[in-house]
Amino acid sequence: MAELKVYLSDSLNEKFRRVAMSIYGYDRGSISKAAEAALTKWCVEHEPPATAKTADSFKGERGQAGRGETGIDPDERKKTRSEHEPTGENDSLGQIGSSS
């Protein structure tokens, strides 16, 4: 579960907490439940038209989220790149295909 920190005016904060607790009770998590419901409703109301590309359609083009354009984890890319870097011992481009 993700954490989202937001800043609200004092009046909205008080009103939101009061309404959230009247609906979800005074138990732990009631503010989070109300916030999730409010943000879900906001996202639905502000979602782009179906013809526009959505985040889900871009996900398929990019691979997994957070993995750049190649679909490779940036940390893995560094490991792969360093494994193939020349060490100075007969693996430079000039040495390829030449007999020693």
C-alpha positions as CSV (number, residue, x, y, z in Angstrom):
1,M,0.0,0.0,0.0
2,A,1.3,3.5,-0.9
3,E,1.5,6.5,1.2
4,L,0.5,10.0,-0.1
5,K,1.1,13.2,1.8
6,V,-1.1,16.1,1.0
7,Y,-1.5,19.6,2.4
8,L,-5.1,20.8,3.1
9,S,-6.4,24.1,4.5
10,D,-7.3,23.9,8.2
11,S,-11.0,24.2,7.4
12,L,-11.0,21.4,4.8
13,N,-9.0,19.2,7.0
14,E,-11.4,19.6,9.9
15,K,-14.5,19.1,7.6
16,F,-13.0,16.1,5.9
17,R,-12.1,14.4,9.2
18,R,-15.5,15.1,10.7
19,V,-17.4,13.7,7.7
20,A,-15.0,10.7,7.3
21,M,-15.4,9.7,10.9
22,S,-19.2,10.1,10.8
23,I,-19.3,7.7,7.8
24,Y,-16.5,5.3,8.6
25,G,-16.5,5.6,12.4
26,Y,-13.7,6.5,14.8
27,D,-11.7,3.3,14.2
28,R,-8.1,3.3,12.9
29,G,-8.0,3.7,9.1
30,S,-11.3,5.7,8.7
31,I,-9.5,8.7,7.4
32,S,-7.6,6.6,4.9
33,K,-10.8,4.8,3.7
34,A,-12.5,8.2,3.2
35,A,-9.5,9.6,1.4
36,E,-9.3,6.6,-0.9
37,A,-13.0,6.9,-1.7
38,A,-12.6,10.6,-2.4
39,L,-9.5,10.1,-4.6
40,T,-11.1,7.3,-6.5
41,K,-14.2,9.4,-7.3
42,W,-12.0,12.3,-8.3
43,C,-10.0,10.1,-10.7
44,V,-13.1,8.7,-12.3
45,E,-14.6,12.1,-12.8
46,H,-11.3,13.5,-14.3
47,E,-10.3,10.4,-16.4
48,P,-9.5,11.2,-20.0
49,P,-11.8,10.1,-22.8
50,A,-11.6,6.5,-23.8
51,T,-9.9,7.4,-27.1
52,A,-6.9,9.0,-25.4
53,K,-4.0,6.9,-24.3
54,T,-4.2,6.0,-20.6
55,A,-1.4,5.0,-18.2
56,D,-2.3,1.3,-18.7
57,S,-1.8,1.5,-22.5
58,F,1.6,3.2,-22.0
59,K,2.6,0.5,-19.5
60,G,2.5,-2.1,-22.3
61,E,4.7,0.0,-24.5
62,R,7.3,0.7,-21.8
63,G,7.3,-2.7,-20.1
64,Q,7.0,-2.8,-16.3
65,A,6.6,0.5,-14.5
66,G,9.8,2.0,-13.3
67,R,11.9,0.1,-15.8
68,G,12.6,2.8,-18.5
69,E,12.1,2.4,-22.2
70,T,14.0,-0.9,-22.6
71,G,12.0,-2.8,-20.0
72,I,15.2,-3.5,-18.1
73,D,15.7,-2.5,-14.5
74,P,18.3,0.4,-14.5
75,D,20.3,-1.5,-11.9
76,E,20.4,-4.6,-14.0
77,R,21.4,-2.5,-17.0
78,K,24.4,-1.2,-15.1
79,K,25.4,-4.8,-14.2
80,T,25.0,-6.0,-17.8
81,R,26.9,-3.0,-19.2
82,S,29.8,-3.5,-16.8
83,E,30.1,-7.2,-17.6
84,H,30.6,-6.3,-21.3
85,E,33.0,-3.4,-20.9
86,P,36.6,-4.0,-22.1
87,T,39.0,-5.0,-19.4
88,G,42.1,-4.2,-21.4
89,E,43.0,-7.8,-21.9
90,N,42.5,-8.7,-25.6
91,D,38.8,-7.8,-25.7
92,S,39.0,-4.4,-27.4
93,L,37.4,-4.1,-30.8
94,G,40.7,-4.2,-32.5
95,Q,41.4,-7.7,-31.1
96,I,38.2,-9.3,-32.2
97,G,38.7,-11.8,-35.0
98,S,42.5,-11.5,-35.0
99,S,44.7,-14.5,-34.3
100,S,47.2,-14.2,-31.4
